[in-house]
Amino acid sequence: MIWIDITDSKYVLFFRALLPYLRELDEVFITTRKSYGYDECARLLALFGIQSVSVGGYGGGERLGKLKARLVRQEKLLELVTAKSPRIFLTGVSVEGSGCAFGLGIPVVQFSDTPIAGSSVDVRLLTKVARLSLPLSELIFYPFVLPKECFFLLGMDEENLKSYGFIDVALWLDGIEDLRSQRHVRKSRFLDALGLQENLPLILVREEEYKAHYVKEQLDVLYKSVHLLHKNLRANIVIMPRYESESLLTEFGGCNRVKVLEQKFFPQEFYPFIDVVLGGGGTMNLEASYLGIPTISMRSLLLFHDVFLIRNGFMQHTLNPQDTLELVSENLGLARGENKSAFVQGDVESAKREIVCTLKRMFY
């Protein structure tokens, strides 16, 4: 049995793409976490029809809360997993799962794309999650945009590191652009369902993961920018919350062209209709850039992926609301680019097969 613990919404999409290949190797058992204001993983798994067990919850933005939640969750995982005796453990960013598996003698395999909260190989920038989980690994897979030296800082040997030739979003976004032939009909249905005007451009806003351990504080620049865009542009604005949506509904409830999404959508249900992405996060900026959608980052820090996007002209970055207004205005109406080839070195299908072959060779 393969045990997968998914605690980040990005890894729902990631492992969903790998599941058919992993199931060829062994039976798969999936755990996740769910709590008030942090149920995105569980909701996405349900949306995709992926069976999982919710174990424990999220501790919030404070250190003490995070620690307490991790201790409770790890104990619950221990009780659940002991009876199942999995052969290997796979995860993206699970501290609790990694510690539990390591303690039980189950080989830990990590897929890591953010070991460092920055864009330089500096031990001072190692994330807390990386420090608490990656050194327990017998094998780490990572995308080609990361320097392998990041993992040397954690004491990993090169023989236990495997780079794959694609940026993660390439796993689940193939085929979405094929829907653009139906764009106008489908956009009408999408906007009508949200109560937005069909004849206006559509801006997608994604909050930063401000409760994450590597984000120092929640900046208000993104929210100020939304107010400025609403005041100065004739455009629909859709905000995709990171955590609970109540504060967003309160702040933007009086803005007639701003919609806070409270339901989950498949990527193909909204990306074909988006004209500009204003992103405080990482994964959605990568997704939009991959699809050639003009993307403006408002992250409080730049990671290796962000630098890759900016250097290649796939994304712009600002932390100034007025600059945001100008950049969005310039990008509205621009034709989409073709960026897919820069996100993949070789063939994604072959890379997926190679990942499974590596697991089989090392652990079976």
Buried (B, 14 or more C-beta within 10 A) or exposed (E): EBBBBBBBBBBBBBBBBBBEBBEEBBEBBBBBBBBEBBBBBBBBBBEEEBEBEBBBBBBBBEEEEBEEBBBBBBBBBBEBBEEEEBBBBBBBBBBBBBBBBBEBEBBBBBBBBBBBBBBEBEEEBBBBBBBBBBBBBBBBBBBBBBBBEBBBBBEBEEEEBBBBBBBBBBBBBBEBBEBBEEEEEBBEEBBEEBEBBBEBBBBBBBBBBBBBBBBEEBBEBBBBBBBBBBEEBEBBBBBBBBBEBEEBEEBBEEBEBBBBBEEBBEBBBBBBBBBBBBBBBBBBBBBBBBBBBBBBBBBBBBBBBBBBBBEEEBBBBBBEBEBBBEBBBEBBEEEBBEBBEBBBBEEBEEBBEBBBEBBEEBBE
